Amino acid sequence: MCLYKTSGKLLMVTGAKPDLSGLPEWGATAYVLLRGKAGLDSKVETGHFVGIDWQSKGHRIYWPKTSRVTVERSVRYNRSEALQP
């Protein structure tokens, strides 16, 4: 599958539209597994989904505590919650 980015939209060579039904809603609460935590420390950090990183097959997560966006792989979503305007 080959993807080209043109004017902000993804265009597939096959001409078929991609199925995006599996993506969470923008701003959905994301729970990211933190590696290297031991004992009774919390092994999950809460952030918000802001997109997919096509280069590394990861999820872009916004961290409200630090106002940064990072790419993470071990992510679960609460699809019933999203950012409120």
Contacts in CASP RR format, 6 or more apart in sequence:
PFRMAT RR
TARGET T0000
AUTHOR 0000-0000-0000
METHOD contacts of the structure
MODEL  1
MCLYKTSGKLLMVTGAKPDLSGLPEWGATAYVLLRGKAGLDSKVETGHFV
GIDWQSKGHRIYWPKTSRVTVERSVRYNRSEALQP
1 12 0 8 1.000
1 13 0 8 1.000
1 14 0 8 1.000
2 12 0 8 1.000
2 13 0 8 1.000
3 10 0 8 1.000
3 11 0 8 1.000
3 12 0 8 1.000
3 54 0 8 1.000
4 10 0 8 1.000
4 11 0 8 1.000
4 13 0 8 1.000
5 11 0 8 1.000
10 18 0 8 1.000
12 18 0 8 1.000
23 51 0 8 1.000
23 52 0 8 1.000
24 30 0 8 1.000
24 49 0 8 1.000
24 77 0 8 1.000
24 79 0 8 1.000
25 49 0 8 1.000
25 79 0 8 1.000
25 82 0 8 1.000
26 49 0 8 1.000
26 50 0 8 1.000
26 51 0 8 1.000
26 82 0 8 1.000
26 83 0 8 1.000
27 48 0 8 1.000
27 49 0 8 1.000
27 50 0 8 1.000
27 62 0 8 1.000
27 82 0 8 1.000
27 83 0 8 1.000
28 48 0 8 1.000
28 49 0 8 1.000
28 77 0 8 1.000
28 78 0 8 1.000
28 79 0 8 1.000
28 81 0 8 1.000
28 82 0 8 1.000
29 46 0 8 1.000
29 47 0 8 1.000
29 48 0 8 1.000
29 49 0 8 1.000
29 77 0 8 1.000
29 78 0 8 1.000
29 81 0 8 1.000
29 82 0 8 1.000
30 46 0 8 1.000
30 47 0 8 1.000
30 48 0 8 1.000
30 49 0 8 1.000
30 59 0 8 1.000
30 61 0 8 1.000
30 72 0 8 1.000
30 75 0 8 1.000
30 76 0 8 1.000
30 77 0 8 1.000
30 78 0 8 1.000
31 44 0 8 1.000
31 45 0 8 1.000
31 46 0 8 1.000
31 47 0 8 1.000
31 75 0 8 1.000
31 76 0 8 1.000
31 77 0 8 1.000
31 78 0 8 1.000
32 44 0 8 1.000
32 45 0 8 1.000
32 46 0 8 1.000
32 47 0 8 1.000
32 61 0 8 1.000
32 72 0 8 1.000
32 74 0 8 1.000
32 75 0 8 1.000
33 43 0 8 1.000
33 44 0 8 1.000
33 74 0 8 1.000
33 75 0 8 1.000
33 76 0 8 1.000
34 42 0 8 1.000
34 43 0 8 1.000
34 44 0 8 1.000
34 45 0 8 1.000
35 74 0 8 1.000
37 43 0 8 1.000
45 63 0 8 1.000
47 61 0 8 1.000
47 62 0 8 1.000
47 63 0 8 1.000
47 64 0 8 1.000
48 61 0 8 1.000
48 62 0 8 1.000
48 64 0 8 1.000
48 83 0 8 1.000
49 59 0 8 1.000
49 60 0 8 1.000
49 61 0 8 1.000
49 62 0 8 1.000
49 75 0 8 1.000
49 77 0 8 1.000
50 60 0 8 1.000
50 61 0 8 1.000
50 62 0 8 1.000
50 69 0 8 1.000
51 59 0 8 1.000
51 60 0 8 1.000
52 58 0 8 1.000
52 59 0 8 1.000
52 60 0 8 1.000
53 59 0 8 1.000
53 60 0 8 1.000
53 71 0 8 1.000
56 71 0 8 1.000
57 73 0 8 1.000
58 71 0 8 1.000
58 72 0 8 1.000
58 73 0 8 1.000
58 75 0 8 1.000
59 71 0 8 1.000
59 72 0 8 1.000
59 73 0 8 1.000
59 75 0 8 1.000
60 69 0 8 1.000
60 70 0 8 1.000
60 71 0 8 1.000
61 69 0 8 1.000
61 70 0 8 1.000
61 71 0 8 1.000
61 72 0 8 1.000
61 75 0 8 1.000
62 68 0 8 1.000
62 69 0 8 1.000
63 69 0 8 1.000
63 70 0 8 1.000
END
